[in-house]
Amino acid sequence: MCYAKLPIGMSQGSCESGVEDGTNLDRLRSWLDQEGLSKYGLLLDTCCVNDNRWPYLSVKKLKKMGITHVVKRRTIYCYIEKLRRISESKNPPLEDIDEKKHQSRSEIYEEKNENASMDHLKAWLDVQGLGKYWFLFNFHSVNHRILPYLSKRDLKEMGVADRGSRRMIHRYIRNFRTKFSFAGY
């Protein structure tokens, strides 16, 4: 069954499994393969997500499609947002968006200091007395790229059950997000 929002004029029965070559959906599938998430590419096919419908995927719709892992769902959504921004821009890049030569300064800086934000988070959790939640970030494979995009709901799904702790951690993430510029996933 298809859970993604249908564009105007498209019926549930008009869902086709084939897509054209060179589309953003193909880029999404190849990125999923590169990241080791190829089973979610197959899930896109079974849920009848085609090239007209991929921009309408939200975090909730990805969850309904069967992507239950919080961090993987957020990672896929961030990449979809990146593709959406590029496809909506007036001057899309001429070459493939995944090439390293198109990286911005902040992305290059981010690569050099991959673990810096996670080390700051670990130290902050220890100082605040919330060190017991550090294993959840490791268990769910939260990395420096996805950390700024975690929501309160994501933290709850990860297992941060205490509302006060969840608020404190989310406030830290929000402050961290405003201090540093993130160029997107």
OpenMM code with the backbone's topology and positions (N, CA, C; nanometers):
from openmm import Vec3, app, unit

residues = "MET CYS TYR ALA LYS LEU PRO ILE GLY MET SER GLN GLY SER CYS GLU SER GLY VAL GLU ASP GLY THR ASN LEU ASP ARG LEU ARG SER TRP LEU ASP GLN GLU GLY LEU SER LYS TYR GLY LEU LEU LEU ASP THR CYS CYS VAL ASN ASP ASN ARG TRP PRO TYR LEU SER VAL LYS LYS LEU LYS LYS MET GLY ILE THR HIS VAL VAL LYS ARG ARG THR ILE TYR CYS TYR ILE GLU LYS LEU ARG ARG ILE SER GLU SER LYS ASN PRO PRO LEU GLU ASP ILE ASP GLU LYS LYS HIS GLN SER ARG SER GLU ILE TYR GLU GLU LYS ASN GLU ASN ALA SER MET ASP HIS LEU LYS ALA TRP LEU ASP VAL GLN GLY LEU GLY LYS TYR TRP PHE LEU PHE ASN PHE HIS SER VAL ASN HIS ARG ILE LEU PRO TYR LEU SER LYS ARG ASP LEU LYS GLU MET GLY VAL ALA ASP ARG GLY SER ARG ARG MET ILE HIS ARG TYR ILE ARG ASN PHE ARG THR LYS PHE SER PHE ALA GLY TYR".split()
positions = [
    Vec3(0.0840, -0.1185, 0.0000),
    Vec3(0.0000, 0.0000, 0.0000),
    Vec3(0.0878, 0.1238, 0.0000),
    Vec3(0.0483, 0.2261, -0.0725),
    Vec3(0.1254, 0.3497, -0.0835),
    Vec3(0.0827, 0.4469, 0.0250),
    Vec3(0.1783, 0.4995, 0.0993),
    Vec3(0.1483, 0.5947, 0.2052),
    Vec3(0.1889, 0.7366, 0.1699),
    Vec3(0.2688, 0.7539, 0.0671),
    Vec3(0.3164, 0.8874, 0.0323),
    Vec3(0.2025, 0.9697, -0.0259),
    Vec3(0.2059, 1.1010, -0.0026),
    Vec3(0.1032, 1.1917, -0.0507),
    Vec3(0.1058, 1.1969, -0.2030),
    Vec3(-0.0116, 1.1847, -0.2615),
    Vec3(-0.0218, 1.1882, -0.4071),
    Vec3(-0.0338, 1.3317, -0.4557),
    Vec3(0.0360, 1.3666, -0.5639),
    Vec3(0.0170, 1.4987, -0.6225),
    Vec3(-0.1231, 1.5116, -0.6810),
    Vec3(-0.1673, 1.6347, -0.7028),
    Vec3(-0.2999, 1.6599, -0.7573),
    Vec3(-0.3103, 1.5952, -0.8952),
    Vec3(-0.4230, 1.5294, -0.9199),
    Vec3(-0.4459, 1.4679, -1.0503),
    Vec3(-0.3915, 1.3270, -1.0620),
    Vec3(-0.3385, 1.2724, -0.9553),
    Vec3(-0.2816, 1.1383, -0.9605),
    Vec3(-0.3632, 1.0483, -0.8685),
    Vec3(-0.4090, 0.9357, -0.9180),
    Vec3(-0.4896, 0.8458, -0.8377),
    Vec3(-0.4035, 0.7349, -0.7795),
    Vec3(-0.4581, 0.6644, -0.6822),
    Vec3(-0.3858, 0.5555, -0.6175),
    Vec3(-0.3509, 0.4464, -0.7178),
    Vec3(-0.4354, 0.4224, -0.8166),
    Vec3(-0.4121, 0.3173, -0.9143),
    Vec3(-0.3078, 0.3518, -1.0190),
    Vec3(-0.2682, 0.4787, -1.0281),
    Vec3(-0.1732, 0.5180, -1.1319),
    Vec3(-0.0293, 0.5030, -1.0879),
    Vec3(-0.0075, 0.4292, -0.9845),
    Vec3(0.1266, 0.4093, -0.9306),
    Vec3(0.2046, 0.3140, -1.0196),
    Vec3(0.3174, 0.3592, -1.0717),
    Vec3(0.4004, 0.2757, -1.1580),
    Vec3(0.5322, 0.2485, -1.0889),
    Vec3(0.5844, 0.1300, -1.1093),
    Vec3(0.7098, 0.0947, -1.0427),
    Vec3(0.8312, 0.1476, -1.1156),
    Vec3(0.8233, 0.1702, -1.2442),
    Vec3(0.9393, 0.2154, -1.3207),
    Vec3(0.9575, 0.3655, -1.3131),
    Vec3(1.0827, 0.4102, -1.3164),
    Vec3(1.1134, 0.5525, -1.3189),
    Vec3(1.2130, 0.5780, -1.4299),
    Vec3(1.2210, 0.7047, -1.4705),
    Vec3(1.3158, 0.7390, -1.5748),
    Vec3(1.4570, 0.7384, -1.5182),
    Vec3(1.5551, 0.7238, -1.6082),
    Vec3(1.6949, 0.7260, -1.5665),
    Vec3(1.7381, 0.8687, -1.5381),
    Vec3(1.8270, 0.8856, -1.4413),
    Vec3(1.8850, 1.0155, -1.4129),
    Vec3(1.7979, 1.1056, -1.3276),
    Vec3(1.6958, 1.0536, -1.2636),
    Vec3(1.6076, 1.1356, -1.1820),
    Vec3(1.6623, 1.1466, -1.0409),
    Vec3(1.6014, 1.2373, -0.9643),
    Vec3(1.6413, 1.2522, -0.8248),
    Vec3(1.6100, 1.1265, -0.7447),
    Vec3(1.5050, 1.0557, -0.7823),
    Vec3(1.4732, 0.9303, -0.7152),
    Vec3(1.5838, 0.8281, -0.7382),
    Vec3(1.6404, 0.8265, -0.8587),
    Vec3(1.7543, 0.7382, -0.8858),
    Vec3(1.8747, 0.7785, -0.8017),
    Vec3(1.8957, 0.9088, -0.7862),
    Vec3(2.0049, 0.9563, -0.7005),
    Vec3(1.9828, 0.9129, -0.5566),
    Vec3(1.8576, 0.9214, -0.5111),
    Vec3(1.8252, 0.8784, -0.3756),
    Vec3(1.8536, 0.7297, -0.3595),
    Vec3(1.8130, 0.6488, -0.4576),
    Vec3(1.8382, 0.5044, -0.4503),
    Vec3(1.9875, 0.4732, -0.4502),
    Vec3(2.0644, 0.5411, -0.5361),
    Vec3(2.2089, 0.5139, -0.5401),
    Vec3(2.2753, 0.5590, -0.4106),
    Vec3(2.2280, 0.6701, -0.3524),
    Vec3(2.2825, 0.7150, -0.2238),
    Vec3(2.2505, 0.6130, -0.1146),
    Vec3(2.1287, 0.5586, -0.1152),
    Vec3(2.0923, 0.4561, -0.0171),
    Vec3(2.1831, 0.3348, -0.0307),
    Vec3(2.2153, 0.2956, -0.1543),
    Vec3(2.3070, 0.1833, -0.1766),
    Vec3(2.4458, 0.2145, -0.1227),
    Vec3(2.4945, 0.3366, -0.1466),
    Vec3(2.6275, 0.3759, -0.0990),
    Vec3(2.6350, 0.3770, 0.0527),
    Vec3(2.5264, 0.4162, 0.1176),
    Vec3(2.5235, 0.4247, 0.2635),
    Vec3(2.4926, 0.2901, 0.3290),
    Vec3(2.4714, 0.1865, 0.2492),
    Vec3(2.4398, 0.0548, 0.3043),
    Vec3(2.2944, 0.0424, 0.3464),
    Vec3(2.2077, 0.1243, 0.2901),
    Vec3(2.0660, 0.1238, 0.3243),
    Vec3(1.9815, 0.0799, 0.2045),
    Vec3(2.0328, -0.0150, 0.1276),
    Vec3(1.9661, -0.0543, 0.0029),
    Vec3(1.8283, -0.1157, 0.0269),
    Vec3(1.8057, -0.1748, 0.1438),
    Vec3(1.6738, -0.2330, 0.1693),
    Vec3(1.5654, -0.1256, 0.1723),
    Vec3(1.6034, -0.0015, 0.2055),
    Vec3(1.5054, 0.1067, 0.2049),
    Vec3(1.4775, 0.1551, 0.0629),
    Vec3(1.5716, 0.1347, -0.0284),
    Vec3(1.5465, 0.1632, -0.1693),
    Vec3(1.4405, 0.0696, -0.2245),
    Vec3(1.4471, -0.0567, -0.1833),
    Vec3(1.3445, -0.1531, -0.2235),
    Vec3(1.2100, -0.1172, -0.1622),
    Vec3(1.2138, -0.0618, -0.0417),
    Vec3(1.0911, -0.0202, 0.0251),
    Vec3(1.0232, 0.0931, -0.0516),
    Vec3(1.1028, 0.1812, -0.1117),
    Vec3(1.0460, 0.2881, -0.1945),
    Vec3(0.9683, 0.2289, -0.3115),
    Vec3(1.0216, 0.1209, -0.3699),
    Vec3(0.9530, 0.0561, -0.4822),
    Vec3(0.8232, -0.0102, -0.4377),
    Vec3(0.8263, -0.0803, -0.3251),
    Vec3(0.7061, -0.1502, -0.2796),
    Vec3(0.5979, -0.0535, -0.2348),
    Vec3(0.6354, 0.0655, -0.1925),
    Vec3(0.5363, 0.1659, -0.1515),
    Vec3(0.4996, 0.2590, -0.2661),
    Vec3(0.5398, 0.2233, -0.3873),
    Vec3(0.5019, 0.2964, -0.5086),
    Vec3(0.5449, 0.4424, -0.5061),
    Vec3(0.6610, 0.4702, -0.4529),
    Vec3(0.7131, 0.6066, -0.4553),
    Vec3(0.7794, 0.6258, -0.5907),
    Vec3(0.7263, 0.7182, -0.6694),
    Vec3(0.7851, 0.7437, -0.8004),
    Vec3(0.8465, 0.8832, -0.8030),
    Vec3(0.8917, 0.9259, -0.9190),
    Vec3(0.9647, 1.0521, -0.9288),
    Vec3(0.8768, 1.1733, -0.9002),
    Vec3(0.7455, 1.1590, -0.9138),
    Vec3(0.6561, 1.2704, -0.8836),
    Vec3(0.6242, 1.2800, -0.7349),
    Vec3(0.6467, 1.1726, -0.6605),
    Vec3(0.6011, 1.1686, -0.5221),
    Vec3(0.7114, 1.1736, -0.4180),
    Vec3(0.8376, 1.1526, -0.4557),
    Vec3(0.9433, 1.1494, -0.3545),
    Vec3(0.9583, 1.2811, -0.2797),
    Vec3(0.9327, 1.3994, -0.3426),
    Vec3(0.9511, 1.5224, -0.2644),
    Vec3(0.8495, 1.5393, -0.1524),
    Vec3(0.7405, 1.4628, -0.1558),
    Vec3(0.6362, 1.4759, -0.0553),
    Vec3(0.6587, 1.3862, 0.0662),
    Vec3(0.7683, 1.3121, 0.0684),
    Vec3(0.7948, 1.2230, 0.1811),
    Vec3(0.8363, 1.3041, 0.3032),
    Vec3(0.7731, 1.2771, 0.4151),
    Vec3(0.8079, 1.3420, 0.5415),
    Vec3(0.8595, 1.2352, 0.6373),
    Vec3(0.9025, 1.2777, 0.7545),
    Vec3(0.9517, 1.1824, 0.8544),
    Vec3(0.8394, 1.0872, 0.8945),
    Vec3(0.7187, 1.1405, 0.9124),
    Vec3(0.6051, 1.0562, 0.9498),
    Vec3(0.5726, 0.9549, 0.8403),
    Vec3(0.5789, 0.9987, 0.7146),
    Vec3(0.5478, 0.9075, 0.6042),
    Vec3(0.6545, 0.8001, 0.5897),
    Vec3(0.7795, 0.8372, 0.6145),
    Vec3(0.8857, 0.7363, 0.6113),
    Vec3(0.8634, 0.6327, 0.7210),
    Vec3(0.8157, 0.6778, 0.8370),
    Vec3(0.7869, 0.5842, 0.9461),
    Vec3(0.6714, 0.4914, 0.9074),
    Vec3(0.5679, 0.5477, 0.8460),
    Vec3(0.4544, 0.4657, 0.8033),
    Vec3(0.4946, 0.3655, 0.6959),
    Vec3(0.5938, 0.4014, 0.6153),
    Vec3(0.6414, 0.3105, 0.5106),
    Vec3(0.7146, 0.1906, 0.5692),
    Vec3(0.7589, 0.2007, 0.6942),
    Vec3(0.8248, 0.0872, 0.7575),
    Vec3(0.9684, 0.1123, 0.7974),
    Vec3(1.0159, 0.2358, 0.7875),
    Vec3(1.1521, 0.2679, 0.8315),
    Vec3(1.1427, 0.3004, 0.9798),
    Vec3(1.1664, 0.1996, 1.0630),
    Vec3(1.1434, 0.2134, 1.2061),
    Vec3(1.2629, 0.2690, 1.2821),
    Vec3(1.3818, 0.2566, 1.2285),
    Vec3(1.5018, 0.3057, 1.2972),
    Vec3(1.5040, 0.4582, 1.2906),
    Vec3(1.5035, 0.5232, 1.4073),
    Vec3(1.4897, 0.6683, 1.4176),
    Vec3(1.5977, 0.7423, 1.3403),
    Vec3(1.7218, 0.7073, 1.3622),
    Vec3(1.8325, 0.7818, 1.3024),
    Vec3(1.8390, 0.7578, 1.1519),
    Vec3(1.8134, 0.6355, 1.1086),
    Vec3(1.8142, 0.6079, 0.9645),
    Vec3(1.7019, 0.6839, 0.8949),
    Vec3(1.5860, 0.6903, 0.9607),
    Vec3(1.4734, 0.7643, 0.9039),
    Vec3(1.5076, 0.9126, 0.8915),
    Vec3(1.5685, 0.9701, 0.9947),
    Vec3(1.6059, 1.1119, 0.9925),
    Vec3(1.7159, 1.1370, 0.8894),
    Vec3(1.8094, 1.0434, 0.8750),
    Vec3(1.9167, 1.0570, 0.7768),
    Vec3(1.8600, 1.0579, 0.6350),
    Vec3(1.7687, 0.9657, 0.6070),
    Vec3(1.7067, 0.9597, 0.4747),
    Vec3(1.6281, 1.0873, 0.4485),
    Vec3(1.5557, 1.1349, 0.5494),
    Vec3(1.4782, 1.2579, 0.5319),
    Vec3(1.5691, 1.3779, 0.5033),
    Vec3(1.6822, 1.3877, 0.5714),
    Vec3(1.7760, 1.4985, 0.5478),
    Vec3(1.8295, 1.4946, 0.4049),
    Vec3(1.8566, 1.3759, 0.3534),
    Vec3(1.9046, 1.3664, 0.2155),
    Vec3(1.7935, 1.4025, 0.1169),
    Vec3(1.6700, 1.3624, 0.1463),
    Vec3(1.5570, 1.4005, 0.0612),
    Vec3(1.5420, 1.5522, 0.0599),
    Vec3(1.5571, 1.6159, 0.1766),
    Vec3(1.5505, 1.7625, 0.1841),
    Vec3(1.6592, 1.8266, 0.0990),
    Vec3(1.7791, 1.7701, 0.1018),
    Vec3(1.8894, 1.8236, 0.0214),
    Vec3(1.8558, 1.8133, -0.1269),
    Vec3(1.8054, 1.6980, -0.1700),
    Vec3(1.7665, 1.6812, -0.3101),
    Vec3(1.6535, 1.7762, -0.3478),
    Vec3(1.5592, 1.7959, -0.2552),
    Vec3(1.4469, 1.8853, -0.2824),
    Vec3(1.4952, 2.0293, -0.3004),
    Vec3(1.5865, 2.0743, -0.2137),
    Vec3(1.6403, 2.2107, -0.2258),
    Vec3(1.7128, 2.2286, -0.3584),
    Vec3(1.7889, 2.1289, -0.3984),
    Vec3(1.8632, 2.1385, -0.5241),
    Vec3(1.7683, 2.1376, -0.6435),
    Vec3(1.6658, 2.0528, -0.6397),
    Vec3(1.5740, 2.0457, -0.7539),
    Vec3(1.4865, 2.1703, -0.7638),
    Vec3(1.4613, 2.2387, -0.6510),
    Vec3(1.3800, 2.3598, -0.6535),
    Vec3(1.4611, 2.4852, -0.6826),
    Vec3(1.5936, 2.4755, -0.6756),
    Vec3(1.6755, 2.5936, -0.7004),
    Vec3(1.6713, 2.6299, -0.8485),
    Vec3(1.6934, 2.7568, -0.8756),
    Vec3(1.6860, 2.8043, -1.0136),
    Vec3(1.8050, 2.7568, -1.0956),
    Vec3(1.9209, 2.7432, -1.0335),
    Vec3(2.0423, 2.7016, -1.1036),
    Vec3(2.0965, 2.5738, -1.0411),
    Vec3(2.0403, 2.4576, -1.0748),
    Vec3(2.0926, 2.3339, -1.0174),
    Vec3(2.2343, 2.3082, -1.0675),
    Vec3(2.3152, 2.2369, -0.9891),
    Vec3(2.4525, 2.2092, -1.0314),
    Vec3(2.4549, 2.1263, -1.1593),
    Vec3(2.5548, 2.1505, -1.2417),
    Vec3(2.5649, 2.0801, -1.3689),
    Vec3(2.6102, 1.9366, -1.3509),
    Vec3(2.6906, 1.9114, -1.2475),
    Vec3(2.7435, 1.7775, -1.2249),
    Vec3(2.6711, 1.7144, -1.1071),
    Vec3(2.7037, 1.5933, -1.0786),
    Vec3(2.6401, 1.5187, -0.9714),
    Vec3(2.6600, 1.5885, -0.8379),
    Vec3(2.5553, 1.5942, -0.7564),
    Vec3(2.5623, 1.6667, -0.6299),
    Vec3(2.6469, 1.5958, -0.5255),
    Vec3(2.6758, 1.4690, -0.5449),
    Vec3(2.7486, 1.3937, -0.4441),
    Vec3(2.8997, 1.4038, -0.4578),
    Vec3(2.9499, 1.4737, -0.5570),
    Vec3(3.0939, 1.4813, -0.5757),
    Vec3(3.1573, 1.5690, -0.4689),
    Vec3(3.2756, 1.5283, -0.4228),
    Vec3(3.3432, 1.6004, -0.3157),
    Vec3(3.3888, 1.7394, -0.3570),
    Vec3(3.4088, 1.7633, -0.4869),
    Vec3(3.4597, 1.8936, -0.5272),
    Vec3(3.3551, 2.0040, -0.5123),
    Vec3(3.2310, 1.9689, -0.4852),
    Vec3(3.1260, 2.0685, -0.4662),
    Vec3(3.1001, 2.0977, -0.3187),
    Vec3(3.1866, 2.0520, -0.2313),
    Vec3(3.1651, 2.0719, -0.0893),
    Vec3(3.1907, 2.2166, -0.0491),
    Vec3(3.1111, 2.2624, 0.0457),
    Vec3(3.1320, 2.3968, 0.0978),
    Vec3(3.2394, 2.3927, 0.2061),
    Vec3(3.2824, 2.5099, 0.2488),
    Vec3(3.3859, 2.5172, 0.3534),
    Vec3(3.3397, 2.4514, 0.4827),
    Vec3(3.2136, 2.4738, 0.5189),
    Vec3(3.1651, 2.4155, 0.6442),
    Vec3(3.1627, 2.2634, 0.6376),
    Vec3(3.1332, 2.2052, 0.5201),
    Vec3(3.1342, 2.0594, 0.5073),
    Vec3(3.2759, 2.0047, 0.5189),
    Vec3(3.3727, 2.0756, 0.4616),
    Vec3(3.5121, 2.0322, 0.4716),
    Vec3(3.5581, 2.0407, 0.6166),
    Vec3(3.5224, 2.1500, 0.6857),
    Vec3(3.5563, 2.1658, 0.8268),
    Vec3(3.4905, 2.0552, 0.9084),
    Vec3(3.3666, 2.0242, 0.8728),
    Vec3(3.2916, 1.9208, 0.9431),
    Vec3(3.3592, 1.7848, 0.9289),
    Vec3(3.4119, 1.7546, 0.8105),
    Vec3(3.4809, 1.6278, 0.7898),
    Vec3(3.6075, 1.6186, 0.8733),
    Vec3(3.6799, 1.7296, 0.8857),
    Vec3(3.8042, 1.7284, 0.9624),
    Vec3(3.7769, 1.7072, 1.1107),
    Vec3(3.6669, 1.7609, 1.1584),
    Vec3(3.6338, 1.7521, 1.3003),
    Vec3(3.5101, 1.6662, 1.3214),
    Vec3(3.5095, 1.5466, 1.2642),
    Vec3(3.3922, 1.4599, 1.2701),
    Vec3(3.3429, 1.4350, 1.4119),
    Vec3(3.4317, 1.4027, 1.5004),
    Vec3(3.3902, 1.3624, 1.6340),
    Vec3(3.3817, 1.4776, 1.7322),
    Vec3(3.4149, 1.5986, 1.6914),
    Vec3(3.4166, 1.7113, 1.7841),
    Vec3(3.2790, 1.7357, 1.8450),
    Vec3(3.1737, 1.7395, 1.7625),
    Vec3(3.0403, 1.7668, 1.8157),
    Vec3(2.9932, 1.6537, 1.9064),
    Vec3(3.0277, 1.5302, 1.8737),
    Vec3(2.9871, 1.4178, 1.9578),
    Vec3(3.0637, 1.4182, 2.0897),
    Vec3(3.1909, 1.4584, 2.0858),
    Vec3(3.2684, 1.4699, 2.2097),
    Vec3(3.2123, 1.5796, 2.2987),
    Vec3(3.1702, 1.6913, 2.2373),
    Vec3(3.1076, 1.7991, 2.3143),
    Vec3(2.9784, 1.7506, 2.3786),
    Vec3(2.8989, 1.6749, 2.3031),
    Vec3(2.7738, 1.6224, 2.3566),
    Vec3(2.8003, 1.5280, 2.4729),
    Vec3(2.8965, 1.4394, 2.4590),
    Vec3(2.9289, 1.3449, 2.5666),
    Vec3(2.9732, 1.4191, 2.6917),
    Vec3(3.0597, 1.5184, 2.6751),
    Vec3(3.1063, 1.5964, 2.7901),
    Vec3(2.9907, 1.6721, 2.8541),
    Vec3(2.9045, 1.7311, 2.7724),
    Vec3(2.7912, 1.8068, 2.8253),
    Vec3(2.6952, 1.7150, 2.9010),
    Vec3(2.6683, 1.5958, 2.8457),
    Vec3(2.5807, 1.5007, 2.9140),
    Vec3(2.6380, 1.4616, 3.0496),
    Vec3(2.7697, 1.4413, 3.0560),
    Vec3(2.8333, 1.4057, 3.1829),
    Vec3(2.8214, 1.5188, 3.2845),
    Vec3(2.8437, 1.6416, 3.2411),
    Vec3(2.8360, 1.7571, 3.3317),
    Vec3(2.6938, 1.7754, 3.3830),
    Vec3(2.5943, 1.7540, 3.2982),
    Vec3(2.4545, 1.7729, 3.3368),
    Vec3(2.3981, 1.6537, 3.4148),
    Vec3(2.4767, 1.5489, 3.4316),
    Vec3(2.4286, 1.4306, 3.5015),
    Vec3(2.3417, 1.3422, 3.4137),
    Vec3(2.3542, 1.3577, 3.2842),
    Vec3(2.2745, 1.2797, 3.1897),
    Vec3(2.3603, 1.1804, 3.1129),
    Vec3(2.4741, 1.1449, 3.1697),
    Vec3(2.5670, 1.0538, 3.1034),
    Vec3(2.5071, 0.9184, 3.0722),
    Vec3(2.4010, 0.8813, 3.1443),
    Vec3(2.3371, 0.7514, 3.1202),
    Vec3(2.2732, 0.7432, 2.9815),
    Vec3(2.2483, 0.8580, 2.9177),
    Vec3(2.1873, 0.8582, 2.7848),
    Vec3(2.2891, 0.8492, 2.6720),
    Vec3(2.4170, 0.8567, 2.7045),
    Vec3(2.5192, 0.8523, 2.5999),
    Vec3(2.5150, 0.7213, 2.5214),
    Vec3(2.4878, 0.6111, 2.5917),
    Vec3(2.4852, 0.4820, 2.5224),
    Vec3(2.3739, 0.4779, 2.4176),
    Vec3(2.2653, 0.5537, 2.4376),
    Vec3(2.1579, 0.5573, 2.3383),
    Vec3(2.2049, 0.6193, 2.2071),
    Vec3(2.2878, 0.7239, 2.2184),
    Vec3(2.3401, 0.7869, 2.0972),
    Vec3(2.4332, 0.6902, 2.0238),
    Vec3(2.5127, 0.6150, 2.0982),
    Vec3(2.5998, 0.5148, 2.0359),
    Vec3(2.5191, 0.3994, 1.9774),
    Vec3(2.4188, 0.3533, 2.0517),
    Vec3(2.3372, 0.2406, 2.0077),
    Vec3(2.2646, 0.2722, 1.8768),
    Vec3(2.2149, 0.3949, 1.8644),
    Vec3(2.1407, 0.4354, 1.7449),
    Vec3(2.2303, 0.4941, 1.6366),
    Vec3(2.3614, 0.4879, 1.6575),
    Vec3(2.4600, 0.5347, 1.5582),
    Vec3(2.4386, 0.6801, 1.5183),
    Vec3(2.4095, 0.7644, 1.6166),
    Vec3(2.3959, 0.9078, 1.5902),
    Vec3(2.5356, 0.9620, 1.5652),
    Vec3(2.5523, 1.0308, 1.4526),
    Vec3(2.6821, 1.0894, 1.4219),
    Vec3(2.6708, 1.2412, 1.4163),
    Vec3(2.7808, 1.3062, 1.3856),
    Vec3(2.7846, 1.4524, 1.3855),
    Vec3(2.6960, 1.5127, 1.2771),
    Vec3(2.6644, 1.4373, 1.1745),
    Vec3(2.5810, 1.4906, 1.0668),
    Vec3(2.4338, 1.4939, 1.1044),
    Vec3(2.3887, 1.3944, 1.1772),
    Vec3(2.2464, 1.3839, 1.2069),
    Vec3(2.2098, 1.4499, 1.3401),
    Vec3(2.3059, 1.4697, 1.4273),
    Vec3(2.2800, 1.5276, 1.5595),
    Vec3(2.2009, 1.6580, 1.5544),
    Vec3(2.2356, 1.7553, 1.4699),
    Vec3(2.1613, 1.8818, 1.4717),
    Vec3(2.0164, 1.8706, 1.4262),
    Vec3(1.9784, 1.7606, 1.3652),
    Vec3(1.8438, 1.7465, 1.3109),
    Vec3(1.7520, 1.6623, 1.3991),
    Vec3(1.7999, 1.6150, 1.5129),
    Vec3(1.7164, 1.5337, 1.6005),
    Vec3(1.6095, 1.6202, 1.6664),
    Vec3(1.4877, 1.5702, 1.6686),
    Vec3(1.3767, 1.6410, 1.7321),
    Vec3(1.3478, 1.5771, 1.8677),
    Vec3(1.2576, 1.6392, 1.9432),
    Vec3(1.2177, 1.5819, 2.0721),
    Vec3(1.1539, 1.4450, 2.0511),
    Vec3(1.0761, 1.4317, 1.9456),
    Vec3(1.0116, 1.3033, 1.9158),
    Vec3(1.1164, 1.1962, 1.8852),
    Vec3(1.2213, 1.2350, 1.8113),
    Vec3(1.3289, 1.1402, 1.7810),
    Vec3(1.3973, 1.0947, 1.9093),
    Vec3(1.4231, 1.1894, 1.9997),
    Vec3(1.4867, 1.1544, 2.1270),
    Vec3(1.3982, 1.0587, 2.2065),
    Vec3(1.2676, 1.0816, 2.2038),
    Vec3(1.1755, 0.9930, 2.2748),
    Vec3(1.1790, 0.8527, 2.2143),
    Vec3(1.1790, 0.8444, 2.0809),
    Vec3(1.1839, 0.7140, 2.0150),
    Vec3(1.3167, 0.6439, 2.0389),
    Vec3(1.4230, 0.7212, 2.0599),
    Vec3(1.5537, 0.6619, 2.0883),
    Vec3(1.5580, 0.6009, 2.2275),
    Vec3(1.4716, 0.6483, 2.3178),
    Vec3(1.4674, 0.5910, 2.4513),
    Vec3(1.4916, 0.6892, 2.5638),
    Vec3(1.4973, 0.8188, 2.5344),
    Vec3(1.5101, 0.9195, 2.6400),
    Vec3(1.3690, 0.9405, 2.6939),
    Vec3(1.3355, 0.8652, 2.7998),
    Vec3(1.1982, 0.8600, 2.8483),
    Vec3(1.1604, 0.9805, 2.9336),
    Vec3(1.2520, 1.0315, 3.0123),
    Vec3(1.2235, 1.1428, 3.1023),
    Vec3(1.2058, 1.2717, 3.0220),
    Vec3(1.0895, 1.3366, 3.0390),
    Vec3(1.0590, 1.4563, 2.9613),
    Vec3(1.1573, 1.5697, 2.9883),
    Vec3(1.1954, 1.5887, 3.1137),
    Vec3(1.2906, 1.6945, 3.1475),
    Vec3(1.4265, 1.6715, 3.0834),
    Vec3(1.4729, 1.5486, 3.0869),
    Vec3(1.6010, 1.5156, 3.0228),
    Vec3(1.5927, 1.5362, 2.8724),
    Vec3(1.4798, 1.4962, 2.8158),
    Vec3(1.4602, 1.5123, 2.6723),
    Vec3(1.4634, 1.6603, 2.6338),
    Vec3(1.3997, 1.7441, 2.7152),
    Vec3(1.4000, 1.8886, 2.6889),
    Vec3(1.5403, 1.9465, 2.6993),
    Vec3(1.6139, 1.9048, 2.8011),
    Vec3(1.7501, 1.9566, 2.8188),
    Vec3(1.8393, 1.9170, 2.7017),
    Vec3(1.8308, 1.7919, 2.6605),
    Vec3(1.9138, 1.7451, 2.5490),
    Vec3(1.8740, 1.8173, 2.4208),
    Vec3(1.7445, 1.8332, 2.3982),
    Vec3(1.7000, 1.9021, 2.2768),
    Vec3(1.7418, 2.0493, 2.2793),
    Vec3(1.7367, 2.1133, 2.3952),
    Vec3(1.7815, 2.2521, 2.4070),
    Vec3(1.9301, 2.2629, 2.3738),
    Vec3(2.0092, 2.1669, 2.4215),
    Vec3(2.1520, 2.1663, 2.3896),
    Vec3(2.1723, 2.1519, 2.2386),
    Vec3(2.0994, 2.0591, 2.1776),
    Vec3(2.1116, 2.0378, 2.0328),
    Vec3(2.0706, 2.1639, 1.9572),
    Vec3(1.9626, 2.2280, 2.0010),
    Vec3(1.9155, 2.3506, 1.9351),
    Vec3(2.0189, 2.4624, 1.9471),
    Vec3(2.0782, 2.4791, 2.0662),
    Vec3(2.1824, 2.5810, 2.0849),
    Vec3(2.3060, 2.5480, 2.0024),
    Vec3(2.3404, 2.4211, 1.9971),
    Vec3(2.4552, 2.3774, 1.9181),
    Vec3(2.4312, 2.4066, 1.7701),
    Vec3(2.3075, 2.3852, 1.7263),
    Vec3(2.2704, 2.4097, 1.5868),
    Vec3(2.2838, 2.5576, 1.5516),
    Vec3(2.2479, 2.6471, 1.6427),
    Vec3(2.2555, 2.7903, 1.6130),
    Vec3(2.3980, 2.8430, 1.6193),
    Vec3(2.4835, 2.7803, 1.7002),
    Vec3(2.6225, 2.8262, 1.7107),
    Vec3(2.7029, 2.7936, 1.5864),
    Vec3(2.6749, 2.6806, 1.5262),
    Vec3(2.7506, 2.6357, 1.4100),
    Vec3(2.6581, 2.6284, 1.2898),
    Vec3(2.7092, 2.6625, 1.1748),
    Vec3(2.6273, 2.6528, 1.0534),
    Vec3(2.6442, 2.5136, 0.9956),
    Vec3(2.5325, 2.4522, 0.9648),
    Vec3(2.5352, 2.3199, 0.9042),
    Vec3(2.4873, 2.3344, 0.7615),
    Vec3(2.5660, 2.2867, 0.6691),
    Vec3(2.5363, 2.3036, 0.5268),
    Vec3(2.4360, 2.2014, 0.4764),
    Vec3(2.3768, 2.1242, 0.5634),
    Vec3(2.2835, 2.0207, 0.5201),
    Vec3(2.3537, 1.8877, 0.5120),
    Vec3(2.2756, 1.7848, 0.4988),
    Vec3(2.3324, 1.6507, 0.4968),
    Vec3(2.3955, 1.6231, 0.3656),
] * unit.nanometer
topology = app.Topology()
chain = topology.addChain("A")
for resn in residues:
    res = topology.addResidue(resn, chain)
    for name in ("N", "CA", "C"):
        topology.addAtom(name, app.Element.getBySymbol(name[0]), res)
